[in-house]
Amino acid sequence: MRTKICGITSFEDAMEAVEAGADALGFVFYEPSPRYISPYDAKRIITKLPPFVEKVGLFVNVDAQIINSYIQESGCTLAQLHFEAPKELYEQLFVPYIKVIRAKTKEDIKKYKDEYRLVDAYCEAYGGTGKRLNIEWFKDNDNSKIILAGGLDASNVATLKEYGFYGVDVSSGVEISHGKKDPRKVRAFITNARK
């Protein structure tokens, strides 16, 4: 499974994740989040990263203009949209994007089934809460275009292999504190996701 380490706020954490084998890094452009980073500060990290690492900007309840401008300013390569947006917003984006499903029911995971999408547990806050989805929902489902998030850590990620997810996304499960990653947890998470 491919791995994304989200909520990156420092170059040190970014490089620890890259050196451990992360496929993608997430930068939270949502100001109420304790993991918020400005596009300017994200750019200072991104410009020093090696090539072939996906840089993902996370957005909540903003318009296409902000998404386009933050992605361009920061150097991110993909927008991750944590909100239901009208069709017009997607049409106005100049950047690649992935939709996030905040699943409340088993039926929710089938939304956008022909697209790559990130599936997270629904909660009032956005991202990084450590809330876990009912994994039974994914039995006998085609999960090959799903990136699973929510409540993952090094101890449970290996158990997901049988479900055939495209990838996994972690934030709080590899942290010492909000926005500060634990290098040992990051390495263990990536190793176990790839076993």
GILIN-V44798 format. One record per residue. PSI is psi in whole degrees, -180 to 180 (NA if undefined). Layout:
BEGIN
psi=(PSI | PSI)
END
This chain:
BEGIN
psi=(141 | 154 | 140 | 129 | 115 | 162 | 35 | 130 | -2 | 155 | -37 | -47 | -39 | -48 | -37 | -45 | -45 | -46 | -26 | -12 | 15 | 140 | -27 | 152 | 142 | 137 | 123 | 110 | 46 | 106 | -37 | -14 | 141 | -11 | 14 | 141 | 143 | 156 | -35 | -47 | -35 | -41 | -38 | -29 | -50 | -38 | -19 | 0 | 152 | 164 | 170 | 24 | 126 | 132 | 115 | 125 | 127 | 130 | 146 | 123 | 53 | 169 | 172 | -35 | -43 | -44 | -51 | -44 | -39 | -40 | -45 | -45 | -40 | -27 | 10 | 156 | -8 | 141 | 135 | 116 | 110 | 40 | 155 | 120 | 150 | 156 | -35 | -35 | -47 | -37 | -26 | -7 | 136 | 3 | 153 | 148 | 161 | 137 | 150 | 130 | 121 | 90 | 128 | -28 | 168 | -36 | -30 | -32 | -13 | -7 | 143 | 38 | -17 | 2 | 153 | 135 | 159 | 131 | 124 | 161 | 140 | 134 | 165 | -41 | 165 | 111 | 151 | 24 | -15 | 9 | 136 | 143 | 159 | 109 | -23 | -25 | -27 | -4 | 138 | 25 | 149 | 106 | 13 | -14 | 16 | 132 | 118 | 136 | 164 | 107 | 20 | 149 | -179 | -28 | -23 | -10 | -34 | -25 | -8 | -10 | -46 | -16 | -13 | 36 | 148 | -41 | 177 | 151 | 129 | 147 | -77 | -26 | -9 | 27 | 153 | -44 | 171 | 119 | -2 | 115 | 151 | 112 | -37 | -41 | -39 | -49 | -45 | -40 | -49 | -43 | -47 | -31 | -26 | -7 | NA)
END
